[in-house]
Amino acid sequence: MNNYAVKALGEIANTLGIKTLNLRNGDPCHLGILKFDDAQNPEGTNSIICDCTFNDSTTCHITELKLKTLSLPGKLPPELVKLQYLQSM
């Protein structure tokens, strides 16, 4: 996943008030999960799905975010438009 998408994920988390998202422990596309520093958020239900078929399978783009255990209030963050391949959340 490119740095632009990682930065966008951080901005989305910040807008949603998610303070515990950990983007330092590897590429979320290859891990298949979003890591949280907070033990209250089980990793198994907070997943990321990517399409890694771009540029001869060397580039991944986020196509789906699943943040079910976070009970997020409010509106969808405008930063989601930065994830141009996102199809569902």
Jmol script that loads the backbone (N, CA, C; Angstrom):
load data "model"
ATOM      1  N   MET A   1       0.853  -1.169   0.000  1.00  0.00           N
ATOM      2  CA  MET A   1       0.000   0.000   0.000  1.00  0.00           C
ATOM      3  C   MET A   1       0.898   1.230   0.000  1.00  0.00           C
ATOM      4  N   ASN A   2       0.529   2.237  -0.763  1.00  0.00           N
ATOM      5  CA  ASN A   2       1.376   3.418  -0.861  1.00  0.00           C
ATOM      6  C   ASN A   2       1.230   4.342   0.353  1.00  0.00           C
ATOM      7  N   ASN A   3       2.195   5.220   0.509  1.00  0.00           N
ATOM      8  CA  ASN A   3       2.207   6.139   1.652  1.00  0.00           C
ATOM      9  C   ASN A   3       1.000   7.062   1.667  1.00  0.00           C
ATOM     10  N   TYR A   4       0.489   7.412   0.489  1.00  0.00           N
ATOM     11  CA  TYR A   4      -0.686   8.280   0.393  1.00  0.00           C
ATOM     12  C   TYR A   4      -1.888   7.624   1.074  1.00  0.00           C
ATOM     13  N   ALA A   5      -2.088   6.324   0.841  1.00  0.00           N
ATOM     14  CA  ALA A   5      -3.204   5.602   1.448  1.00  0.00           C
ATOM     15  C   ALA A   5      -3.007   5.448   2.952  1.00  0.00           C
ATOM     16  N   VAL A   6      -1.773   5.200   3.379  1.00  0.00           N
ATOM     17  CA  VAL A   6      -1.488   5.093   4.820  1.00  0.00           C
ATOM     18  C   VAL A   6      -1.790   6.423   5.504  1.00  0.00           C
ATOM     19  N   LYS A   7      -1.365   7.519   4.886  1.00  0.00           N
ATOM     20  CA  LYS A   7      -1.637   8.844   5.443  1.00  0.00           C
ATOM     21  C   LYS A   7      -3.145   9.102   5.489  1.00  0.00           C
ATOM     22  N   ALA A   8      -3.861   8.723   4.434  1.00  0.00           N
ATOM     23  CA  ALA A   8      -5.312   8.898   4.394  1.00  0.00           C
ATOM     24  C   ALA A   8      -5.988   8.102   5.508  1.00  0.00           C
ATOM     25  N   LEU A   9      -5.535   6.869   5.753  1.00  0.00           N
ATOM     26  CA  LEU A   9      -6.094   6.072   6.853  1.00  0.00           C
ATOM     27  C   LEU A   9      -5.895   6.771   8.189  1.00  0.00           C
ATOM     28  N   GLY A  10      -4.714   7.342   8.386  1.00  0.00           N
ATOM     29  CA  GLY A  10      -4.444   8.082   9.617  1.00  0.00           C
ATOM     30  C   GLY A  10      -5.355   9.283   9.766  1.00  0.00           C
ATOM     31  N   GLU A  11      -5.589  10.004   8.677  1.00  0.00           N
ATOM     32  CA  GLU A  11      -6.477  11.168   8.709  1.00  0.00           C
ATOM     33  C   GLU A  11      -7.920  10.749   8.991  1.00  0.00           C
ATOM     34  N   ILE A  12      -8.355   9.657   8.385  1.00  0.00           N
ATOM     35  CA  ILE A  12      -9.710   9.144   8.617  1.00  0.00           C
ATOM     36  C   ILE A  12      -9.875   8.751  10.079  1.00  0.00           C
ATOM     37  N   ALA A  13      -8.890   8.045  10.615  1.00  0.00           N
ATOM     38  CA  ALA A  13      -8.937   7.649  12.025  1.00  0.00           C
ATOM     39  C   ALA A  13      -9.003   8.873  12.928  1.00  0.00           C
ATOM     40  N   ASN A  14      -8.211   9.875  12.627  1.00  0.00           N
ATOM     41  CA  ASN A  14      -8.201  11.095  13.428  1.00  0.00           C
ATOM     42  C   ASN A  14      -9.561  11.786  13.391  1.00  0.00           C
ATOM     43  N   THR A  15     -10.155  11.910  12.207  1.00  0.00           N
ATOM     44  CA  THR A  15     -11.462  12.549  12.067  1.00  0.00           C
ATOM     45  C   THR A  15     -12.538  11.781  12.826  1.00  0.00           C
ATOM     46  N   LEU A  16     -12.451  10.452  12.813  1.00  0.00           N
ATOM     47  CA  LEU A  16     -13.428   9.622  13.517  1.00  0.00           C
ATOM     48  C   LEU A  16     -13.164   9.538  15.017  1.00  0.00           C
ATOM     49  N   GLY A  17     -12.060  10.106  15.463  1.00  0.00           N
ATOM     50  CA  GLY A  17     -11.724  10.062  16.882  1.00  0.00           C
ATOM     51  C   GLY A  17     -11.082   8.759  17.313  1.00  0.00           C
ATOM     52  N   ILE A  18     -10.558   7.992  16.364  1.00  0.00           N
ATOM     53  CA  ILE A  18      -9.876   6.736  16.684  1.00  0.00           C
ATOM     54  C   ILE A  18      -8.429   7.081  17.013  1.00  0.00           C
ATOM     55  N   LYS A  19      -8.095   7.020  18.277  1.00  0.00           N
ATOM     56  CA  LYS A  19      -6.762   7.437  18.708  1.00  0.00           C
ATOM     57  C   LYS A  19      -5.778   6.270  18.788  1.00  0.00           C
ATOM     58  N   THR A  20      -6.280   5.045  18.666  1.00  0.00           N
ATOM     59  CA  THR A  20      -5.431   3.880  18.912  1.00  0.00           C
ATOM     60  C   THR A  20      -5.024   3.117  17.652  1.00  0.00           C
ATOM     61  N   LEU A  21      -5.334   3.641  16.470  1.00  0.00           N
ATOM     62  CA  LEU A  21      -4.939   2.960  15.237  1.00  0.00           C
ATOM     63  C   LEU A  21      -3.421   2.953  15.125  1.00  0.00           C
ATOM     64  N   ASN A  22      -2.858   1.789  14.873  1.00  0.00           N
ATOM     65  CA  ASN A  22      -1.411   1.633  14.786  1.00  0.00           C
ATOM     66  C   ASN A  22      -1.042   1.263  13.352  1.00  0.00           C
ATOM     67  N   LEU A  23      -0.468   2.212  12.633  1.00  0.00           N
ATOM     68  CA  LEU A  23      -0.054   1.969  11.249  1.00  0.00           C
ATOM     69  C   LEU A  23       1.443   1.716  11.138  1.00  0.00           C
ATOM     70  N   ARG A  24       2.100   1.475  12.262  1.00  0.00           N
ATOM     71  CA  ARG A  24       3.550   1.269  12.279  1.00  0.00           C
ATOM     72  C   ARG A  24       3.950  -0.200  12.140  1.00  0.00           C
ATOM     73  N   ASN A  25       3.015  -1.113  12.300  1.00  0.00           N
ATOM     74  CA  ASN A  25       3.355  -2.540  12.350  1.00  0.00           C
ATOM     75  C   ASN A  25       3.126  -3.269  11.037  1.00  0.00           C
ATOM     76  N   GLY A  26       3.520  -2.688   9.954  1.00  0.00           N
ATOM     77  CA  GLY A  26       3.388  -3.364   8.673  1.00  0.00           C
ATOM     78  C   GLY A  26       2.254  -2.828   7.828  1.00  0.00           C
ATOM     79  N   ASP A  27       2.239  -3.250   6.606  1.00  0.00           N
ATOM     80  CA  ASP A  27       1.250  -2.829   5.629  1.00  0.00           C
ATOM     81  C   ASP A  27      -0.101  -3.461   5.960  1.00  0.00           C
ATOM     82  N   PRO A  28      -1.125  -2.648   6.257  1.00  0.00           N
ATOM     83  CA  PRO A  28      -2.435  -3.211   6.589  1.00  0.00           C
ATOM     84  C   PRO A  28      -3.008  -4.092   5.482  1.00  0.00           C
ATOM     85  N   CYS A  29      -2.702  -3.800   4.228  1.00  0.00           N
ATOM     86  CA  CYS A  29      -3.213  -4.637   3.133  1.00  0.00           C
ATOM     87  C   CYS A  29      -2.664  -6.055   3.224  1.00  0.00           C
ATOM     88  N   HIS A  30      -1.404  -6.188   3.533  1.00  0.00           N
ATOM     89  CA  HIS A  30      -0.812  -7.518   3.624  1.00  0.00           C
ATOM     90  C   HIS A  30      -1.161  -8.212   4.937  1.00  0.00           C
ATOM     91  N   LEU A  31      -1.394  -7.436   5.993  1.00  0.00           N
ATOM     92  CA  LEU A  31      -1.800  -8.020   7.269  1.00  0.00           C
ATOM     93  C   LEU A  31      -3.265  -8.444   7.236  1.00  0.00           C
ATOM     94  N   GLY A  32      -4.096  -7.708   6.485  1.00  0.00           N
ATOM     95  CA  GLY A  32      -5.524  -8.008   6.409  1.00  0.00           C
ATOM     96  C   GLY A  32      -6.320  -7.494   7.588  1.00  0.00           C
ATOM     97  N   ILE A  33      -5.656  -6.812   8.506  1.00  0.00           N
ATOM     98  CA  ILE A  33      -6.339  -6.261   9.673  1.00  0.00           C
ATOM     99  C   ILE A  33      -5.805  -4.865   9.960  1.00  0.00           C
ATOM    100  N   LEU A  34      -6.578  -4.110  10.686  1.00  0.00           N
ATOM    101  CA  LEU A  34      -6.118  -2.820  11.186  1.00  0.00           C
ATOM    102  C   LEU A  34      -5.696  -3.026  12.623  1.00  0.00           C
ATOM    103  N   LYS A  35      -4.459  -2.703  12.934  1.00  0.00           N
ATOM    104  CA  LYS A  35      -3.919  -2.898  14.280  1.00  0.00           C
ATOM    105  C   LYS A  35      -4.306  -1.721  15.171  1.00  0.00           C
ATOM    106  N   PHE A  36      -4.713  -2.038  16.389  1.00  0.00           N
ATOM    107  CA  PHE A  36      -5.036  -1.029  17.381  1.00  0.00           C
ATOM    108  C   PHE A  36      -4.179  -1.260  18.613  1.00  0.00           C
ATOM    109  N   ASP A  37      -3.716  -0.176  19.222  1.00  0.00           N
ATOM    110  CA  ASP A  37      -2.937  -0.289  20.449  1.00  0.00           C
ATOM    111  C   ASP A  37      -3.835  -0.607  21.637  1.00  0.00           C
ATOM    112  N   ASP A  38      -5.131  -0.349  21.520  1.00  0.00           N
ATOM    113  CA  ASP A  38      -6.105  -0.523  22.589  1.00  0.00           C
ATOM    114  C   ASP A  38      -6.638  -1.954  22.565  1.00  0.00           C
ATOM    115  N   ALA A  39      -6.499  -2.680  23.650  1.00  0.00           N
ATOM    116  CA  ALA A  39      -6.933  -4.079  23.716  1.00  0.00           C
ATOM    117  C   ALA A  39      -8.451  -4.220  23.633  1.00  0.00           C
ATOM    118  N   GLN A  40      -9.208  -3.138  23.798  1.00  0.00           N
ATOM    119  CA  GLN A  40     -10.666  -3.203  23.735  1.00  0.00           C
ATOM    120  C   GLN A  40     -11.176  -3.419  22.315  1.00  0.00           C
ATOM    121  N   ASN A  41     -10.331  -3.268  21.340  1.00  0.00           N
ATOM    122  CA  ASN A  41     -10.743  -3.406  19.948  1.00  0.00           C
ATOM    123  C   ASN A  41     -10.158  -4.683  19.357  1.00  0.00           C
ATOM    124  N   PRO A  42     -10.902  -5.791  19.382  1.00  0.00           N
ATOM    125  CA  PRO A  42     -10.366  -7.036  18.831  1.00  0.00           C
ATOM    126  C   PRO A  42     -10.061  -6.897  17.345  1.00  0.00           C
ATOM    127  N   GLU A  43      -8.901  -7.361  16.947  1.00  0.00           N
ATOM    128  CA  GLU A  43      -8.445  -7.189  15.573  1.00  0.00           C
ATOM    129  C   GLU A  43      -9.280  -7.960  14.561  1.00  0.00           C
ATOM    130  N   GLY A  44      -9.832  -9.086  14.951  1.00  0.00           N
ATOM    131  CA  GLY A  44     -10.520  -9.946  14.005  1.00  0.00           C
ATOM    132  C   GLY A  44     -11.696  -9.313  13.290  1.00  0.00           C
ATOM    133  N   THR A  45     -12.365  -8.339  13.890  1.00  0.00           N
ATOM    134  CA  THR A  45     -13.534  -7.744  13.258  1.00  0.00           C
ATOM    135  C   THR A  45     -13.254  -6.362  12.701  1.00  0.00           C
ATOM    136  N   ASN A  46     -12.053  -5.890  12.812  1.00  0.00           N
ATOM    137  CA  ASN A  46     -11.649  -4.620  12.221  1.00  0.00           C
ATOM    138  C   ASN A  46     -10.682  -4.952  11.104  1.00  0.00           C
ATOM    139  N   SER A  47     -11.220  -5.152   9.922  1.00  0.00           N
ATOM    140  CA  SER A  47     -10.380  -5.643   8.838  1.00  0.00           C
ATOM    141  C   SER A  47     -10.310  -4.660   7.684  1.00  0.00           C
ATOM    142  N   ILE A  48      -9.350  -4.920   6.847  1.00  0.00           N
ATOM    143  CA  ILE A  48      -9.136  -4.136   5.644  1.00  0.00           C
ATOM    144  C   ILE A  48      -8.999  -5.127   4.497  1.00  0.00           C
ATOM    145  N   ILE A  49      -9.683  -4.840   3.408  1.00  0.00           N
ATOM    146  CA  ILE A  49      -9.591  -5.696   2.234  1.00  0.00           C
ATOM    147  C   ILE A  49      -9.026  -4.858   1.100  1.00  0.00           C
ATOM    148  N   CYS A  50      -8.052  -5.418   0.433  1.00  0.00           N
ATOM    149  CA  CYS A  50      -7.355  -4.685  -0.620  1.00  0.00           C
ATOM    150  C   CYS A  50      -7.338  -5.484  -1.913  1.00  0.00           C
ATOM    151  N   ASP A  51      -7.227  -4.762  -2.989  1.00  0.00           N
ATOM    152  CA  ASP A  51      -7.020  -5.361  -4.305  1.00  0.00           C
ATOM    153  C   ASP A  51      -5.552  -5.140  -4.647  1.00  0.00           C
ATOM    154  N   CYS A  52      -4.800  -6.208  -4.732  1.00  0.00           N
ATOM    155  CA  CYS A  52      -3.350  -6.119  -4.967  1.00  0.00           C
ATOM    156  C   CYS A  52      -2.969  -6.574  -6.373  1.00  0.00           C
ATOM    157  N   THR A  53      -3.829  -6.315  -7.326  1.00  0.00           N
ATOM    158  CA  THR A  53      -3.572  -6.761  -8.694  1.00  0.00           C
ATOM    159  C   THR A  53      -3.016  -5.662  -9.597  1.00  0.00           C
ATOM    160  N   PHE A  54      -2.698  -4.520  -9.043  1.00  0.00           N
ATOM    161  CA  PHE A  54      -2.208  -3.401  -9.842  1.00  0.00           C
ATOM    162  C   PHE A  54      -0.697  -3.502 -10.052  1.00  0.00           C
ATOM    163  N   ASN A  55      -0.225  -2.993 -11.171  1.00  0.00           N
ATOM    164  CA  ASN A  55       1.214  -2.959 -11.487  1.00  0.00           C
ATOM    165  C   ASN A  55       1.872  -4.325 -11.306  1.00  0.00           C
ATOM    166  N   ASP A  56       1.343  -5.316 -11.997  1.00  0.00           N
ATOM    167  CA  ASP A  56       1.877  -6.685 -11.898  1.00  0.00           C
ATOM    168  C   ASP A  56       1.890  -7.196 -10.462  1.00  0.00           C
ATOM    169  N   SER A  57       0.814  -6.921  -9.747  1.00  0.00           N
ATOM    170  CA  SER A  57       0.614  -7.371  -8.359  1.00  0.00           C
ATOM    171  C   SER A  57       1.637  -6.796  -7.386  1.00  0.00           C
ATOM    172  N   THR A  58       2.132  -5.600  -7.659  1.00  0.00           N
ATOM    173  CA  THR A  58       3.075  -4.952  -6.744  1.00  0.00           C
ATOM    174  C   THR A  58       2.443  -3.789  -5.990  1.00  0.00           C
ATOM    175  N   THR A  59       1.220  -3.405  -6.369  1.00  0.00           N
ATOM    176  CA  THR A  59       0.547  -2.277  -5.731  1.00  0.00           C
ATOM    177  C   THR A  59      -0.819  -2.711  -5.227  1.00  0.00           C
ATOM    178  N   CYS A  60      -1.127  -2.341  -3.977  1.00  0.00           N
ATOM    179  CA  CYS A  60      -2.420  -2.656  -3.372  1.00  0.00           C
ATOM    180  C   CYS A  60      -3.222  -1.376  -3.160  1.00  0.00           C
ATOM    181  N   HIS A  61      -4.537  -1.486  -3.323  1.00  0.00           N
ATOM    182  CA  HIS A  61      -5.446  -0.383  -3.036  1.00  0.00           C
ATOM    183  C   HIS A  61      -6.550  -0.892  -2.114  1.00  0.00           C
ATOM    184  N   ILE A  62      -6.924  -0.085  -1.134  1.00  0.00           N
ATOM    185  CA  ILE A  62      -7.974  -0.446  -0.183  1.00  0.00           C
ATOM    186  C   ILE A  62      -9.317  -0.439  -0.903  1.00  0.00           C
ATOM    187  N   THR A  63     -10.050  -1.555  -0.804  1.00  0.00           N
ATOM    188  CA  THR A  63     -11.375  -1.631  -1.405  1.00  0.00           C
ATOM    189  C   THR A  63     -12.480  -1.739  -0.361  1.00  0.00           C
ATOM    190  N   GLU A  64     -12.135  -2.137   0.865  1.00  0.00           N
ATOM    191  CA  GLU A  64     -13.154  -2.296   1.899  1.00  0.00           C
ATOM    192  C   GLU A  64     -12.547  -2.098   3.282  1.00  0.00           C
ATOM    193  N   LEU A  65     -13.283  -1.400   4.136  1.00  0.00           N
ATOM    194  CA  LEU A  65     -12.912  -1.234   5.544  1.00  0.00           C
ATOM    195  C   LEU A  65     -14.043  -1.781   6.398  1.00  0.00           C
ATOM    196  N   LYS A  66     -13.708  -2.584   7.396  1.00  0.00           N
ATOM    197  CA  LYS A  66     -14.700  -3.103   8.336  1.00  0.00           C
ATOM    198  C   LYS A  66     -14.277  -2.668   9.734  1.00  0.00           C
ATOM    199  N   LEU A  67     -15.057  -1.776  10.318  1.00  0.00           N
ATOM    200  CA  LEU A  67     -14.736  -1.212  11.635  1.00  0.00           C
ATOM    201  C   LEU A  67     -15.883  -1.469  12.602  1.00  0.00           C
ATOM    202  N   LYS A  68     -16.375  -2.689  12.635  1.00  0.00           N
ATOM    203  CA  LYS A  68     -17.592  -3.026  13.369  1.00  0.00           C
ATOM    204  C   LYS A  68     -17.506  -2.845  14.878  1.00  0.00           C
ATOM    205  N   THR A  69     -16.389  -3.121  15.478  1.00  0.00           N
ATOM    206  CA  THR A  69     -16.326  -3.105  16.946  1.00  0.00           C
ATOM    207  C   THR A  69     -16.083  -1.724  17.531  1.00  0.00           C
ATOM    208  N   LEU A  70     -15.933  -0.720  16.696  1.00  0.00           N
ATOM    209  CA  LEU A  70     -15.570   0.602  17.199  1.00  0.00           C
ATOM    210  C   LEU A  70     -16.758   1.463  17.594  1.00  0.00           C
ATOM    211  N   SER A  71     -17.980   1.088  17.222  1.00  0.00           N
ATOM    212  CA  SER A  71     -19.184   1.863  17.553  1.00  0.00           C
ATOM    213  C   SER A  71     -18.980   3.343  17.259  1.00  0.00           C
ATOM    214  N   LEU A  72     -18.658   3.647  16.032  1.00  0.00           N
ATOM    215  CA  LEU A  72     -18.313   5.013  15.651  1.00  0.00           C
ATOM    216  C   LEU A  72     -19.551   5.885  15.485  1.00  0.00           C
ATOM    217  N   PRO A  73     -19.570   7.050  16.139  1.00  0.00           N
ATOM    218  CA  PRO A  73     -20.686   7.981  15.988  1.00  0.00           C
ATOM    219  C   PRO A  73     -20.421   8.964  14.846  1.00  0.00           C
ATOM    220  N   GLY A  74     -21.441   9.661  14.434  1.00  0.00           N
ATOM    221  CA  GLY A  74     -21.261  10.783  13.521  1.00  0.00           C
ATOM    222  C   GLY A  74     -21.307  10.443  12.053  1.00  0.00           C
ATOM    223  N   LYS A  75     -20.801  11.380  11.269  1.00  0.00           N
ATOM    224  CA  LYS A  75     -20.843  11.305   9.814  1.00  0.00           C
ATOM    225  C   LYS A  75     -19.598  10.618   9.262  1.00  0.00           C
ATOM    226  N   LEU A  76     -19.702  10.216   8.010  1.00  0.00           N
ATOM    227  CA  LEU A  76     -18.525   9.674   7.333  1.00  0.00           C
ATOM    228  C   LEU A  76     -17.524  10.797   7.112  1.00  0.00           C
ATOM    229  N   PRO A  77     -16.256  10.534   7.362  1.00  0.00           N
ATOM    230  CA  PRO A  77     -15.252  11.586   7.201  1.00  0.00           C
ATOM    231  C   PRO A  77     -15.009  11.913   5.725  1.00  0.00           C
ATOM    232  N   PRO A  78     -14.822  13.193   5.409  1.00  0.00           N
ATOM    233  CA  PRO A  78     -14.579  13.579   4.017  1.00  0.00           C
ATOM    234  C   PRO A  78     -13.275  13.011   3.458  1.00  0.00           C
ATOM    235  N   GLU A  79     -12.349  12.619   4.323  1.00  0.00           N
ATOM    236  CA  GLU A  79     -11.069  12.059   3.878  1.00  0.00           C
ATOM    237  C   GLU A  79     -11.227  10.717   3.164  1.00  0.00           C
ATOM    238  N   LEU A  80     -12.403  10.094   3.271  1.00  0.00           N
ATOM    239  CA  LEU A  80     -12.633   8.821   2.578  1.00  0.00           C
ATOM    240  C   LEU A  80     -12.453   8.952   1.070  1.00  0.00           C
ATOM    241  N   VAL A  81     -12.656  10.154   0.527  1.00  0.00           N
ATOM    242  CA  VAL A  81     -12.489  10.331  -0.925  1.00  0.00           C
ATOM    243  C   VAL A  81     -11.038  10.116  -1.350  1.00  0.00           C
ATOM    244  N   LYS A  82     -10.109  10.187  -0.408  1.00  0.00           N
ATOM    245  CA  LYS A  82      -8.697   9.951  -0.726  1.00  0.00           C
ATOM    246  C   LYS A  82      -8.415   8.476  -1.005  1.00  0.00           C
ATOM    247  N   LEU A  83      -9.318   7.617  -0.560  1.00  0.00           N
ATOM    248  CA  LEU A  83      -9.193   6.182  -0.842  1.00  0.00           C
ATOM    249  C   LEU A  83     -10.046   5.897  -2.074  1.00  0.00           C
ATOM    250  N   GLN A  84      -9.528   6.238  -3.232  1.00  0.00           N
ATOM    251  CA  GLN A  84     -10.314   6.236  -4.461  1.00  0.00           C
ATOM    252  C   GLN A  84     -10.787   4.859  -4.915  1.00  0.00           C
ATOM    253  N   TYR A  85     -10.238   3.789  -4.361  1.00  0.00           N
ATOM    254  CA  TYR A  85     -10.669   2.446  -4.733  1.00  0.00           C
ATOM    255  C   TYR A  85     -11.620   1.837  -3.701  1.00  0.00           C
ATOM    256  N   LEU A  86     -11.944   2.575  -2.649  1.00  0.00           N
ATOM    257  CA  LEU A  86     -12.829   2.082  -1.597  1.00  0.00           C
ATOM    258  C   LEU A  86     -14.227   1.844  -2.161  1.00  0.00           C
ATOM    259  N   GLN A  87     -14.751   0.634  -1.936  1.00  0.00           N
ATOM    260  CA  GLN A  87     -16.074   0.277  -2.439  1.00  0.00           C
ATOM    261  C   GLN A  87     -17.093   0.111  -1.328  1.00  0.00           C
ATOM    262  N   SER A  88     -16.654  -0.241  -0.125  1.00  0.00           N
ATOM    263  CA  SER A  88     -17.598  -0.384   0.983  1.00  0.00           C
ATOM    264  C   SER A  88     -16.896  -0.174   2.311  1.00  0.00           C
ATOM    265  N   MET A  89     -17.733   0.209   3.278  1.00  0.00           N
ATOM    266  CA  MET A  89     -17.222   0.453   4.630  1.00  0.00           C
ATOM    267  C   MET A  89     -18.246  -0.042   5.615  1.00  0.00           C
TER     268      MET A  89
END
end "model"
wireframe off; spacefill off
backbone 0.3
color backbone group
